[in-house]
Amino acid sequence: MFCNTCGAQLEDGVAFCTQCGAPVENVEMPAYAPMDDHPTELFTEEPVAPAYEAAPAYEAPAYEETPAYEAPAYEAAPAYEAPAYEATPAYDAPTYDAAPEYVAPETAEAPAGEVSPKSRTTTLILSILLGYLGINRLYLGAKGGVPRLIMYIVALVCCCLSYFVVPLIIAIPLVVICMVGAIKDIIAAAKGTMLDGNGLPVSKW
């Protein structure tokens, strides 16, 4: 049993709806006949599909024909012509005047047989003892005495400043040069071939 107002299910025999409070009318539900009593003649015919009109055949649209491509006509490029250059004149090597022939300067030669008035003995002793200072050459008046003396003084000053590396490097070569010169003078003085300031050999003891 159901309420006619709200549709709530109610117990049989109630006068009012327990949900909405509306009066309930007793309505008798019609009795349905069993399925066997229903006519079956309505379902004997097979359903027939509706007839549709045939779809029109597809026709492709007609397009205008594309004109054939024609490549544009270009004018032919002019042939390359190399520019004409003037011929390079042949190279003429300059002519130089011949170099003048070298003439050795004339040196004053000592007259044959003349010897230096300087003592050979003194020269040898000075060469042995003070040759590294150039004193032997200063005695003879020969070249090289003053430069050797200056070199030895510079070397001596550098040795005093030997706590610096650079002065010591300078002093060692100067001392070696002075010693080598002294040895050469000793040998020349011993042979009597050492020359004085006038170019005369010191050969007289």
Rosetta silent file (secondary structure, phi, psi, omega in degrees, C-alpha in Angstrom):
SEQUENCE: MFCNTCGAQLEDGVAFCTQCGAPVENVEMPAYAPMDDHPTELFTEEPVAPAYEAAPAYEAPAYEETPAYEAPAYEAAPAYEAPAYEATPAYDAPTYDAAPEYVAPETAEAPAGEVSPKSRTTTLILSILLGYLGINRLYLGAKGGVPRLIMYIVALVCCCLSYFVVPLIIAIPLVVICMVGAIKDIIAAAKGTMLDGNGLPVSKW
SCORE:     score description
SCORE:     0.000 S_00000001
   1 L     0.000  137.745 -175.547    0.000    0.000    0.000 S_00000001
   2 E  -129.150  152.484  176.809    1.390    3.440   -0.974 S_00000001
   3 L   -74.319  136.447 -179.180    0.546    7.057   -0.142 S_00000001
   4 L   -75.571  -17.336 -175.822   -1.245    8.870   -2.967 S_00000001
   5 L   -94.032  -56.151 -176.877    0.509   12.145   -2.092 S_00000001
   6 L  -102.623  -13.044  178.229    4.157   11.341   -1.383 S_00000001
   7 L    80.695   13.009  179.346    4.270    7.761   -2.601 S_00000001
   8 L   -72.363  146.737  178.815    5.652    6.351    0.659 S_00000001
   9 E   -77.087  130.777 -177.142    4.995    2.660    1.322 S_00000001
  10 L  -123.755  162.312  175.915    2.434    2.174    4.060 S_00000001
  11 L   -78.405  154.710  179.562    0.991   -0.729    5.945 S_00000001
  12 L   -66.173  137.289  173.995   -2.362   -2.020    4.942 S_00000001
  13 L    92.595   -2.334  179.402   -5.348   -0.438    6.692 S_00000001
  14 L   -77.721  147.624 -178.360   -3.745    2.911    7.758 S_00000001
  15 L   -95.542  -26.081 -178.777   -5.878    6.056    7.252 S_00000001
  16 E  -128.603  153.073 -179.590   -3.067    8.635    7.136 S_00000001
  17 L   -75.948  131.624  179.909    0.418    8.634    5.672 S_00000001
  18 L   -74.780  -11.490 -178.148    3.084    8.307    8.271 S_00000001
  19 L   -96.536  -53.009 -176.667    5.426   10.462    6.171 S_00000001
  20 L  -108.905  -10.685  178.451    3.359   13.437    4.990 S_00000001
  21 L    79.312    7.961  179.691    0.137   13.030    7.064 S_00000001
  22 L   -76.753  148.015  176.539   -2.149   13.063    4.045 S_00000001
  23 E   -64.266  142.650 -177.537   -5.282   10.905    4.163 S_00000001
  24 L  -105.936  128.274  177.036   -4.825    7.620    2.403 S_00000001
  25 L   -98.764  135.304  178.908   -7.448    6.261    0.077 S_00000001
  26 L   -78.254  110.071  179.257   -7.590    2.565   -0.338 S_00000001
  27 L  -110.415  126.937  179.775   -7.132    1.961   -4.041 S_00000001
  28 L   -85.090  125.767  178.644   -7.432   -1.509   -5.261 S_00000001
  29 L   -75.295  134.182  178.681   -4.722   -2.459   -7.758 S_00000001
  30 L   -64.878  142.833  178.616   -6.110   -4.166  -10.851 S_00000001
  31 L   -82.520  129.798  179.795   -5.287   -7.746  -11.125 S_00000001
  32 L   -89.570  139.833  178.234   -3.082   -8.547  -14.089 S_00000001
  33 L   -72.230  149.913  177.000   -3.853  -11.535  -16.160 S_00000001
  34 L   -62.024  161.518 -176.293   -1.109  -14.141  -16.392 S_00000001
  35 H   -64.167  -25.062 -177.438    1.257  -14.062  -19.318 S_00000001
  36 H   -70.943  -21.412 -178.155   -0.356  -17.109  -20.797 S_00000001
  37 H   -84.079   -9.016 -178.489   -3.595  -15.188  -21.331 S_00000001
  38 L   -73.452  142.914  178.070   -1.928  -12.453  -23.470 S_00000001
  39 L   -69.469  142.274  179.896   -2.525  -12.714  -27.209 S_00000001
  40 L  -108.859    0.964 -177.438    0.510  -13.790  -29.190 S_00000001
  41 H   -68.311  -23.710 -176.259   -0.821  -12.979  -32.580 S_00000001
  42 H   -71.383  -20.724 -174.754    0.766   -9.529  -32.479 S_00000001
  43 H  -105.678   12.845 -178.125    4.303  -10.992  -32.358 S_00000001
  44 L   -82.950  -28.695 -178.085    4.006  -13.533  -35.143 S_00000001
  45 L   -81.710  139.038  178.704    4.888  -11.151  -37.961 S_00000001
  46 L   -77.258  140.428  179.133    8.589  -10.429  -38.559 S_00000001
  47 L   -65.282  145.440 -178.117    9.585   -6.768  -38.422 S_00000001
  48 L  -112.036  128.945  179.462   10.172   -5.122  -41.746 S_00000001
  49 L   -68.479  140.229  179.158   13.029   -2.636  -42.180 S_00000001
  50 L   -65.485  149.356 -179.456   11.934    0.757  -43.436 S_00000001
  51 L   -89.747  122.076  178.166   12.671    1.528  -47.012 S_00000001
  52 L  -104.800  150.661  175.594   15.208    4.355  -47.487 S_00000001
  53 L   -69.674  141.935 -179.890   15.873    6.199  -50.669 S_00000001
  54 L   -65.796  138.217  179.089   19.110    5.208  -52.354 S_00000001
  55 L   -69.892  138.961 -179.972   21.984    7.638  -51.779 S_00000001
  56 L   -64.114  146.619  178.950   22.995    9.513  -54.892 S_00000001
  57 L   -65.923  141.288 -178.028   26.188    8.371  -56.529 S_00000001
  58 L   -75.768  128.671  176.817   29.255   10.485  -55.654 S_00000001
  59 L  -116.077  121.639  179.489   30.423   12.637  -58.448 S_00000001
  60 L   -67.436  138.283  179.277   33.893   14.152  -58.159 S_00000001
  61 L   -65.958  146.646  179.975   33.903   17.876  -58.829 S_00000001
  62 L   -88.356  120.924  178.827   35.383   18.925  -62.105 S_00000001
  63 L  -102.987  151.500  176.325   38.514   21.101  -61.689 S_00000001
  64 L   -70.109  143.953 -179.233   40.055   23.227  -64.320 S_00000001
  65 L   -68.583  135.051  178.104   43.191   21.775  -65.800 S_00000001
  66 L   -74.416  130.118 -179.358   46.395   23.253  -64.430 S_00000001
  67 L   -66.465  146.303  179.449   48.382   24.865  -67.212 S_00000001
  68 L   -63.825  141.316 -177.825   51.726   23.251  -67.961 S_00000001
  69 L   -74.459  130.522  176.239   54.684   24.992  -66.314 S_00000001
  70 L  -116.089  118.771  179.851   56.790   26.950  -68.695 S_00000001
  71 L   -66.496  138.478  179.578   60.253   27.901  -67.484 S_00000001
  72 L   -66.990  145.303 -179.589   61.007   31.572  -68.041 S_00000001
  73 L   -88.339  121.020  178.683   63.433   32.291  -70.822 S_00000001
  74 L  -103.991  151.586  176.474   66.576   34.075  -69.581 S_00000001
  75 L   -73.003  142.539 -179.581   69.049   35.865  -71.705 S_00000001
  76 L   -63.692  135.861  179.057   72.306   34.006  -72.148 S_00000001
  77 L   -67.002  139.578 -179.574   75.074   35.255  -69.854 S_00000001
  78 L   -66.561  144.550  179.653   77.796   37.055  -71.755 S_00000001
  79 L   -64.828  139.661 -178.114   81.014   35.094  -72.180 S_00000001
  80 L   -74.132  130.129  176.583   83.733   36.086  -69.709 S_00000001
  81 L  -116.168  119.568  179.181   86.531   38.020  -71.239 S_00000001
  82 L   -66.704  138.290 -179.787   89.688   38.316  -69.220 S_00000001
  83 L   -67.410  146.916 -179.241   90.922   41.896  -69.010 S_00000001
  84 L   -87.576  119.924  178.532   93.961   42.675  -71.052 S_00000001
  85 L  -102.515  150.805  176.646   96.918   43.685  -68.900 S_00000001
  86 L   -70.845  144.309 -179.283   99.989   45.401  -70.089 S_00000001
  87 L   -65.653  135.563  178.607  102.999   43.151  -70.326 S_00000001
  88 L   -70.905  128.437 -179.008  105.321   43.418  -67.320 S_00000001
  89 L   -65.356  146.379 -179.857  108.628   44.866  -68.406 S_00000001
  90 L   -63.133  140.886 -177.536  111.575   42.537  -68.105 S_00000001
  91 L   -77.439  126.833  176.359  113.564   43.016  -64.907 S_00000001
  92 L  -107.239  116.196  178.574  116.924   44.595  -65.430 S_00000001
  93 L   -65.828  135.540 -179.970  119.328   43.975  -62.601 S_00000001
  94 L   -66.508  147.512  178.572  121.068   47.183  -61.570 S_00000001
  95 L   -95.523  129.779 -179.962  124.689   47.458  -62.457 S_00000001
  96 L  -109.131  148.172  175.689  127.048   48.203  -59.609 S_00000001
  97 L   -70.316  146.948  179.717  130.492   49.617  -59.813 S_00000001
  98 L   -65.170  137.501  179.555  133.241   47.169  -59.030 S_00000001
  99 L   -65.856  139.199  179.814  134.398   47.306  -55.428 S_00000001
 100 L   -66.530  145.624 -178.781  137.800   48.865  -55.064 S_00000001
 101 L   -68.266  134.688 -177.556  140.561   46.439  -54.352 S_00000001
 102 L   -73.326  130.463  177.441  141.525   46.295  -50.695 S_00000001
 103 L  -116.288  119.968 -179.378  144.937   47.629  -49.972 S_00000001
 104 L   -65.886  137.593  179.796  146.406   46.698  -46.641 S_00000001
 105 L   -66.104  146.208  179.607  147.661   49.704  -44.677 S_00000001
 106 L   -77.049  130.957  178.394  151.347   50.123  -44.500 S_00000001
 107 L  -110.327  145.191  179.184  152.798   49.413  -41.103 S_00000001
 108 L   -73.461  116.197 -179.923  156.059   50.683  -39.851 S_00000001
 109 L   -95.282  142.450  178.909  158.378   47.748  -39.777 S_00000001
 110 L   -69.077  140.260  177.400  161.356   47.693  -37.504 S_00000001
 111 L   -59.227  143.850 -177.800  164.657   47.899  -39.266 S_00000001
 112 L   -63.029  134.377  176.987  166.303   44.555  -39.678 S_00000001
 113 L    91.287  -14.959  179.697  168.728   43.722  -36.923 S_00000001
 114 L   -83.521  144.640  178.547  167.481   46.356  -34.452 S_00000001
 115 L  -127.363  163.244 -178.847  166.278   45.259  -31.012 S_00000001
 116 L   -73.963  141.704  176.659  164.468   47.031  -28.222 S_00000001
 117 L   -73.075   -7.823 -179.256  166.564   48.773  -25.591 S_00000001
 118 L   -70.083  149.780 -177.376  164.222   47.372  -22.923 S_00000001
 119 L   -78.655  129.660  176.874  165.540   44.604  -20.721 S_00000001
 120 H   -68.770  -35.156 -179.353  164.320   41.124  -21.542 S_00000001
 121 H   -66.037  -45.813  179.124  164.988   40.031  -17.975 S_00000001
 122 H   -63.053  -40.598  179.966  162.880   42.807  -16.483 S_00000001
 123 H   -62.269  -41.928 -179.220  160.120   42.133  -18.983 S_00000001
 124 H   -66.752  -42.072 -179.717  160.050   38.410  -18.087 S_00000001
 125 H   -64.412  -44.458  178.971  159.970   39.109  -14.329 S_00000001
 126 H   -63.914  -35.135  179.406  157.174   41.671  -14.698 S_00000001
 127 H   -66.982  -36.553 -179.435  155.244   39.259  -16.918 S_00000001
 128 H   -73.903  -45.133 -173.532  155.481   36.520  -14.294 S_00000001
 129 H   -84.099  -44.250 -173.126  154.685   38.655  -11.259 S_00000001
 130 H  -126.977   23.268 -179.056  152.384   41.404  -12.595 S_00000001
 131 H   -65.070  -31.750 -179.307  151.496   40.269  -16.088 S_00000001
 132 H   -68.287  -18.694  176.891  147.841   39.850  -15.145 S_00000001
 133 H   -93.250   -8.820 -178.072  147.790   43.611  -14.330 S_00000001
 134 L    80.313   14.413 -178.959  149.470   44.572  -17.634 S_00000001
 135 H   -65.595  -36.366  178.622  152.438   46.169  -15.841 S_00000001
 136 H   -60.162  -38.489  178.925  154.891   44.420  -18.196 S_00000001
 137 H   -74.086  -34.349  174.715  153.231   46.078  -21.185 S_00000001
 138 H   -64.335  -34.924  177.252  153.190   49.445  -19.463 S_00000001
 139 H   -64.313  -40.044 -178.897  156.957   49.001  -18.940 S_00000001
 140 H   -83.981  -12.968 -175.857  157.452   48.316  -22.643 S_00000001
 141 L    74.665   19.537 -178.356  155.003   51.002  -23.761 S_00000001
 142 L   -88.004  163.949  179.114  153.099   48.360  -25.738 S_00000001
 143 L   -73.245  152.890  175.566  149.370   48.260  -26.337 S_00000001
 144 L    99.199   -8.588 -178.551  147.075   46.282  -24.043 S_00000001
 145 H   -73.040  -48.123 -178.364  148.557   47.282  -20.712 S_00000001
 146 H   -66.334  -47.243  178.659  145.922   49.842  -19.684 S_00000001
 147 H   -58.500  -38.102 -179.835  142.880   47.756  -20.765 S_00000001
 148 H   -67.897  -37.334  178.150  144.211   44.737  -18.844 S_00000001
 149 H   -65.064  -42.343  179.392  144.747   46.852  -15.742 S_00000001
 150 H   -64.326  -42.805 -179.976  141.191   48.261  -15.973 S_00000001
 151 H   -61.742  -39.728 -178.645  139.704   44.767  -16.449 S_00000001
 152 H   -70.054  -36.288  178.259  141.502   43.443  -13.391 S_00000001
 153 H   -64.483  -42.616  177.396  140.342   46.403  -11.256 S_00000001
 154 H   -62.117  -43.181  178.515  136.747   45.814  -12.356 S_00000001
 155 H   -62.167  -37.899  179.298  137.093   42.104  -11.572 S_00000001
 156 H   -65.703  -40.455  178.149  138.502   42.969   -8.134 S_00000001
 157 H   -65.198  -41.527  178.931  135.539   45.253   -7.387 S_00000001
 158 H   -64.272  -34.680  177.831  133.100   42.547   -8.525 S_00000001
 159 H   -68.257  -31.843  176.591  134.806   40.036   -6.248 S_00000001
 160 H   -67.856  -26.750  177.651  134.300   42.404   -3.318 S_00000001
 161 L  -102.164   33.767 -173.118  130.596   42.366   -4.170 S_00000001
 162 L   -68.874  -10.927  177.630  130.558   38.615   -4.606 S_00000001
 163 L   -71.586  -10.534  169.735  127.519   38.191   -2.368 S_00000001
 164 L   -96.264  144.599 -176.047  125.582   39.300   -5.447 S_00000001
 165 H   -73.596  -42.068 -174.616  125.364   36.748   -8.247 S_00000001
 166 H   -62.936  -49.025  177.863  125.686   39.164  -11.190 S_00000001
 167 H   -57.915  -37.307  179.698  129.049   40.764  -10.148 S_00000001
 168 H   -65.909  -37.286  177.758  130.549   37.315   -9.599 S_00000001
 169 H   -65.795  -33.661  179.099  129.497   36.238  -13.094 S_00000001
 170 H   -75.839  -37.151 -174.261  131.212   39.327  -14.516 S_00000001
 171 H   -68.024  -39.860 -174.773  134.392   38.956  -12.444 S_00000001
 172 H   -61.213  -49.205  178.538  135.228   35.375  -13.427 S_00000001
 173 H   -62.978  -36.385 -179.991  135.572   35.992  -17.208 S_00000001
 174 H   -64.758  -42.164  178.211  137.611   39.167  -16.633 S_00000001
 175 H   -63.593  -40.098  179.539  140.086   37.344  -14.381 S_00000001
 176 H   -63.385  -42.493  179.180  140.413   34.537  -16.924 S_00000001
 177 H   -61.850  -43.195  179.796  141.157   37.031  -19.731 S_00000001
 178 H   -64.084  -41.576 -179.300  143.841   38.737  -17.643 S_00000001
 179 H   -67.723  -41.551  178.511  145.493   35.436  -16.717 S_00000001
 180 H   -63.325  -41.202  177.128  145.502   34.131  -20.288 S_00000001
 181 H   -63.114  -38.327  179.070  147.105   37.399  -21.462 S_00000001
 182 H   -65.732  -39.453  179.389  149.751   37.144  -18.741 S_00000001
 183 H   -64.743  -41.199  178.174  150.625   33.565  -19.767 S_00000001
 184 H   -63.021  -39.813  179.813  151.032   34.617  -23.409 S_00000001
 185 H   -67.530  -37.285  177.836  153.304   37.484  -22.375 S_00000001
 186 H   -61.428  -45.249 -179.636  155.460   35.154  -20.244 S_00000001
 187 H   -64.401  -43.643 -179.569  155.957   32.795  -23.181 S_00000001
 188 H   -65.677  -39.336  179.358  156.740   35.681  -25.569 S_00000001
 189 H   -67.376  -37.008  178.968  159.157   37.265  -23.109 S_00000001
 190 H   -67.236  -34.925  179.260  160.924   33.946  -22.567 S_00000001
 191 H   -82.834  -15.221 -178.493  161.348   33.456  -26.336 S_00000001
 192 L    81.374   20.814 -179.019  162.434   37.066  -26.902 S_00000001
 193 L  -105.505    1.968  179.986  159.642   37.733  -29.363 S_00000001
 194 L   -73.391  137.711 -175.522  157.676   40.246  -27.261 S_00000001
 195 E  -103.480  148.156  175.737  157.548   43.696  -28.905 S_00000001
 196 L   -90.303 -167.477 -178.054  157.814   47.050  -27.277 S_00000001
 197 L   -66.283  -21.082  178.907  155.860   50.215  -28.154 S_00000001
 198 L   -94.481    4.171 -179.758  158.063   50.840  -31.216 S_00000001
 199 L    82.287   10.997  179.264  157.584   47.306  -32.582 S_00000001
 200 L   -92.205  139.441 -179.585  161.112   46.200  -31.699 S_00000001
 201 E   -70.668  139.773  178.381  161.650   42.757  -30.221 S_00000001
 202 L   -93.882   90.980 -175.989  162.773   42.617  -26.622 S_00000001
 203 L  -118.545   -8.544 -177.574  165.548   40.083  -26.976 S_00000001
 204 L   -89.324  124.552 -179.666  168.463   41.641  -25.117 S_00000001
 205 L   -72.817    0.000    0.000  168.961   40.270  -21.617 S_00000001
